[in-house]
Amino acid sequence: MATATAVAAEATNYLKATVFGFGIPNGSTIDGIEVAWKRKGEFGVDNIVKLVQGGSVAGDDKADIVTSWPSPVVAYASYGGAADLWGLAWTPAQINASNFGVVLSGSTSEATILSVDHVRITVTYTPPTPTPPVQQTRWARPGPHPGFFDE
């Protein structure tokens, strides 16, 4: 479990999670990304929840700066969804890359410990349309023409 100790009202540094090991097929369309953090922390709220694309923090901030984190037990909070691209364009290669991921920063109004058990990312995608079989038929007529046969 990752923890951040706040000694007063403050925001934490990023907790960055990458190397998810996705294997989205090339040619697929990325439809949406859902992130679920399992975390706890008395007096804690989200500060920043963003994706990591190509190693850089990017896209829409999905932080819920109003709802308190659960305490004393850990619970999931979900962000994004099956049709939410977080304001970014995505390719399968970007999702499959080791530098794809998510960051979380918490904020607290008092001295406390904020904890994260784990994070889960679900990527919804449409596989490439299968290419129907293609047939080619070639024929040759007997005679003295290039590519044809002679008797």
C-alpha positions as CSV (number, residue, x, y, z in Angstrom):
1,M,0.0,0.0,0.0
2,A,1.4,3.4,-0.9
3,T,0.9,6.1,1.7
4,A,1.4,9.9,1.9
5,T,1.6,11.6,5.3
6,A,0.2,15.1,5.4
7,V,1.4,17.2,8.3
8,A,-1.1,20.0,7.6
9,A,-3.7,21.0,4.9
10,E,-1.8,20.2,1.7
11,A,-1.8,18.3,-1.6
12,T,0.3,15.2,-2.1
13,N,2.8,14.6,-4.9
14,Y,1.6,12.4,-7.8
15,L,1.3,8.7,-7.3
16,K,2.1,7.5,-10.8
17,A,1.1,4.0,-12.1
18,T,2.4,2.7,-15.4
19,V,3.4,-0.6,-17.2
20,F,0.0,-2.1,-17.3
21,G,0.9,-4.5,-20.1
22,F,-2.2,-4.1,-22.4
23,G,-2.3,-5.9,-25.7
24,I,-4.9,-4.0,-27.7
25,P,-4.7,-5.2,-31.4
26,N,-3.3,-2.8,-33.9
27,G,-6.1,-1.1,-36.0
28,S,-8.5,-1.1,-33.0
29,T,-10.4,2.0,-32.1
30,I,-10.1,3.1,-28.4
31,D,-13.6,3.9,-27.2
32,G,-13.0,4.8,-23.5
33,I,-10.8,4.4,-20.4
34,E,-12.0,3.8,-16.9
35,V,-9.7,4.1,-13.9
36,A,-10.6,2.8,-10.4
37,W,-8.4,3.7,-7.5
38,K,-8.8,1.8,-4.2
39,R,-7.9,4.2,-1.5
40,K,-8.6,5.6,1.9
41,G,-7.8,8.6,4.0
42,E,-9.6,10.6,6.7
43,F,-10.0,14.2,5.6
44,G,-8.8,13.3,2.1
45,V,-10.2,14.3,-1.2
46,D,-8.9,14.1,-4.8
47,N,-6.6,16.8,-6.0
48,I,-5.7,15.5,-9.5
49,V,-6.7,12.4,-11.4
50,K,-5.2,12.3,-14.9
51,L,-3.9,9.8,-17.5
52,V,-0.3,9.4,-18.6
53,Q,0.1,9.3,-22.4
54,G,3.6,8.8,-23.8
55,G,5.0,9.3,-20.3
56,S,3.5,12.7,-19.8
57,V,0.6,13.6,-17.6
58,A,-2.2,14.7,-20.0
59,G,-5.9,15.0,-20.6
60,D,-8.9,15.9,-18.6
61,D,-8.6,16.1,-14.8
62,K,-11.3,13.8,-13.4
63,A,-10.6,14.6,-9.7
64,D,-13.6,14.8,-7.4
65,I,-12.6,17.6,-5.1
66,V,-15.8,17.4,-3.1
67,T,-16.3,13.8,-2.1
68,S,-14.2,12.6,0.9
69,W,-12.1,9.5,0.6
70,P,-13.4,6.6,2.7
71,S,-12.0,6.0,6.2
72,P,-11.0,3.7,7.9
73,V,-11.6,1.0,5.1
74,V,-10.3,1.2,1.5
75,A,-12.9,1.5,-1.2
76,Y,-12.9,2.1,-5.0
77,A,-13.6,5.4,-6.7
78,S,-14.1,5.2,-10.5
79,Y,-13.3,7.9,-13.1
80,G,-13.9,8.0,-16.8
81,G,-15.8,5.2,-18.5
82,A,-16.4,3.1,-21.5
83,A,-17.0,6.1,-23.8
84,D,-14.7,8.6,-22.1
85,L,-11.3,9.3,-23.7
86,W,-10.3,12.0,-21.1
87,G,-10.1,14.6,-23.9
88,L,-7.3,12.8,-25.7
89,A,-6.9,10.8,-29.0
90,W,-5.6,7.3,-28.4
91,T,-4.0,4.6,-30.5
92,P,-3.5,1.0,-29.5
93,A,0.3,1.5,-29.4
94,Q,-0.1,4.3,-26.9
95,I,-2.3,2.1,-24.6
96,N,0.1,-0.9,-25.0
97,A,3.2,1.2,-24.2
98,S,4.9,0.8,-20.9
99,N,4.6,4.6,-20.3
100,F,0.8,4.5,-20.4
101,G,-0.9,5.0,-17.0
102,V,-2.5,7.3,-14.5
103,V,-1.6,9.7,-11.7
104,L,-3.4,10.5,-8.5
105,S,-2.8,13.4,-6.1
106,G,-4.8,13.7,-2.9
107,S,-5.5,16.7,-0.8
108,T,-6.3,17.0,2.8
109,S,-7.7,19.6,5.1
110,E,-5.9,18.4,8.2
111,A,-2.8,16.3,9.2
112,T,-3.5,12.7,8.1
113,I,-2.3,9.7,6.2
114,L,-3.7,9.0,2.7
115,S,-3.3,5.5,1.4
116,V,-3.8,3.7,-2.0
117,D,-4.1,0.0,-2.2
118,H,-4.1,-0.4,-6.0
119,V,-5.4,1.0,-9.2
120,R,-7.3,-0.7,-12.0
121,I,-7.6,0.5,-15.6
122,T,-10.2,-0.8,-18.0
123,V,-9.8,0.1,-21.7
124,T,-12.9,-0.4,-24.0
125,Y,-12.0,-0.8,-27.6
126,T,-13.5,-1.9,-30.9
127,P,-11.4,-4.4,-32.7
128,P,-10.5,-3.8,-36.4
129,T,-13.2,-4.8,-38.8
130,P,-12.2,-8.2,-40.2
131,T,-11.2,-8.0,-43.9
132,P,-13.3,-10.4,-45.9
133,P,-11.4,-12.9,-47.9
134,V,-10.3,-11.6,-51.2
135,Q,-10.2,-13.9,-54.2
136,Q,-8.3,-13.4,-57.4
137,T,-8.9,-15.5,-60.5
138,R,-6.4,-15.6,-63.3
139,W,-6.7,-17.5,-66.6
140,A,-4.7,-17.9,-69.7
141,R,-5.7,-18.7,-73.3
142,P,-3.5,-20.9,-75.3
143,G,-1.5,-19.0,-77.9
144,P,1.7,-17.1,-78.7
145,H,1.1,-14.3,-76.2
146,P,3.4,-13.4,-73.2
147,G,2.3,-15.2,-70.1
148,F,0.2,-17.7,-72.0
149,F,1.2,-21.2,-73.0
150,D,1.8,-22.6,-76.4
151,E,0.9,-26.1,-77.6
